[in-house]
Amino acid sequence: MNKKLQQTINYEIFDSLESMPQADRDLYQQAIAATEKSHSPYSQFKVGAALLLDTGEIIDGANQENMAYPSGLCAERVVAYGASASHPGKKFVKLAIAARNANGDLVANISPCGSCRQSLLEFELKFENDIEILIPAGEGRIMKIESIKQLLPFHFSF
């Protein structure tokens, strides 16, 4: 028998940075600040990420480009791999992402690429905990998604 199924995504929209809970606001502002650490001389697209660990510590990172494309790395994987290497065994609780265009303006809508989604999802699976994600949602709004799995529902795993 064939079944028609539906996939839902659970998320919350904040109308502005000021309407967010203080802890989320602080994490998101750190992601914005991390855009300044970007090495993006080719795309001029500066992405910053801030990752909250279960210890309460926040790690940040930014995209790193290389002339030998695609040797660069997205901000999300920079921060995740760096946190995993420097804080082994610590769970990832929440990730915030922000970006600036070539003019230095904040980008209104971004989300992690497929490679970043799969990489982050593996940390959810490894530690058996959801990682919330904060991303810009246009017109000054910020979206909070309750799990990376929400962004990659048909992921693969072993």
N, C-alpha and C positions, 0 to 999 in steps of 0.2 A: 504494500500500500504506500502510495506517495503521500508525503506530508508537506504542507506549506508552513514554514517556520519564520519567525521574525527575530531579529537581533536588536536589542535596545542598548543604548549607552546612557549611563547615569552620570550626570554632570550638573554643576551649579554655575550660574553666571552672576558675577558681581558687576554692578553698574560702573564702578570706579575702583581705583586703588584704595581710596579712603573708606569704601564700604566693606572692605575685606577685614577678617579678623586680624589683629595686630601681628600675630606670628606668621600668617600667610603673607601679609603686606611686607614684613621684614625680609622674608625669603625672596619674594618677587623683586624687591628693590635691590637685593644683592645680585640677582640675575641680571638686572639692568646695569648695575655697576660692573659686572663681569664682562659686559660687551667691550669694555675698554681694554681688556686683555687679549682680544681677538687678534690673530695674525691672519689677515685676509686681504693681502695686497692685490689679488687677482679679481675677486668677486666684489670687494668693498661691502660685503654683507657680514656684519659683525654680530655673532650670536653669543650670548652669555647664558650660563646655566648655574643654578645654585641647588645643591642637594642637601637635604636635612637627613642626618643619620639618627639612629635610635638612641644615641648617646646625647642628642641635643646639639651636636656640633654641625656646623654648616661648612661644606666644601664647595668651592666654586671653580669654574673653568670656562673656557671660551674656544670657539672653533679655531683650528690651526690649518692653514692651507699650505700647499707645497707646489712648486713649479712642476713637479712630476705628478700631475693629477692622475689618479685619484688618491695619492699618498697622504693627503690631509685627513683631518678627522673632525667630525661635528662636535659641538660643545657638549652635547648630552653624553657622548661616549668618552670624551676627554674627562669629564667630571666623574662619570661612573667608574671607568677603569682606574683613574687616579685614586678615587676613594677606596675601591676594592684592594688596590695594591698597598696603600698607606694605612688602611684601617681594616685589615682582614677580619671577617666574621661579623662586622657591623652591618646591621640591616639598613636599607634605604627606606625612608619614610615618605618623603615628599620631594618633588623636583619642580623647580620653576625655570621657565625659559623665556628669554626676551631677545629681541634683535633690533639692530639699527641698519638703516640703508646707507647708501653712499653719501647722502646729505647729512647723516647723523641723526635723522629722525627715527623715533621708535616705529617699528613695523607693526601694523594693526592686527594681522592674522598670520600666525605661524604654528606649526606643530612638528613633532619629530618626524624625520624621514623613516622609511621602512627599516633600514639597517639599525637605526637607533631604537626603534620600537622593539625589534627582536632582541637586541642587546640588553635593553632595560628589562624586558620581559623575563629574560633568563635570571636576572637578579630576583625578581618576584618569585619565580619558581624555586630558585635555590634556597631562599630564606622563608618561603611559604608565607609571604605577607604582601599585601597590596602596596603599591607605590602611588600616592596621589600625584597628580601633575597639574601645574598651573601654567596656562598659556594665554597669550593675548587673543581676544575674541572680537576685535574691531570696535571702533568708536569709543575707545578708552575702557572697554569692558575686559574682564579677565574671567576665563573659564577654569573651573576646578573639576577635573575628571578623577573619579575615585580609584582608578586602577589603570596601569599600562595595558592590561588585558582588554580594557574597553576600546583601546585604540588599535588593537591587533587581535580581534576575536578568533580568527582562524589560524593561529600561530602553530608552529611545529615544535615538538620537544621529543626527548628520548625517554 
